[in-house]
Amino acid sequence: MRWKSSGFAGPKLAVGLHARAWVALALCTAAALSGALAAPAWGGTAYVANDRDNTVSVVDTDTNQAVGKAIKVGKGPRGVAITPNGKRVYVANRASSNVSVINTKKQKTVGKPIKVGRQPRGITPSPNGRRVYAANRKSDDVSVINTKRDKTVGKPIRVGHAPHGITITPNGRRVYVSDNDDNAVSVVNTKKKKAVGKKIKVGKVPRGSRPAPTAPACTSPTSSTAPCR
């Protein structure tokens, strides 16, 4: 099993839950769940987006077993993102072009799906949990969601062709978007709400990515694709 950033729709992991389903995983700690699903002895919970079932499965990462009923979401769920406080899971629904919101305590969707661009894939929360960014593959842009109101804010941010994966730096200042058809990565300035600089050329058909963890030697780490500065 290969692990990637929870903010990405890119991981396609064949698991025992649905042998033929494409899935994307995101992890949530037991502390954040406040024991909503099981005893405090849990080490954590995984949320698995089942593309062909239009559901999200909840997995106990101590027992490696699915628990409860799968949660119904939109059509073709791909990306999964969990807010830093663990209270909400945001699911990018590829086929219905919207984002479902799951309450992790109730383990069910809340409110109406949030309309975003066409065919969202990757999705990631900001470090402070106030925003969620969704990469929309067919409209070549990134939608910004206000997590307090669960609505998009401002105009979608234009990036490269067929954005797929998306991640954010630990300081929340930059969003890196893998532009599938351009073999490149766009860099979004979250304060200016626009792509900045030239696209970063990478290998063919980029999908997943994640930022480097904060290191003692770096006071402002950026992406794993660039040195800390």
Secondary structure, DSSP 8 states (H G I E B T S, - for coil): -----TT-S-----BTTBTT--EEEEEE-HHHHTTSSS-TT---EEEEEETTTTEEEEEETTTTEE-S--EE-SSSEEEEEE-TTSSEEEEEETTTTEEEEEETTTTEE-S--EE-SSSEEEEEE-TTSSEEEEEETTTTEEEEEETTTTEE-SS-EE-SSSEEEEEE-TTSSEEEEEETTTTEEEEEETTTTEE-S--EE-SSS-----B----TT-SS--BTTS---
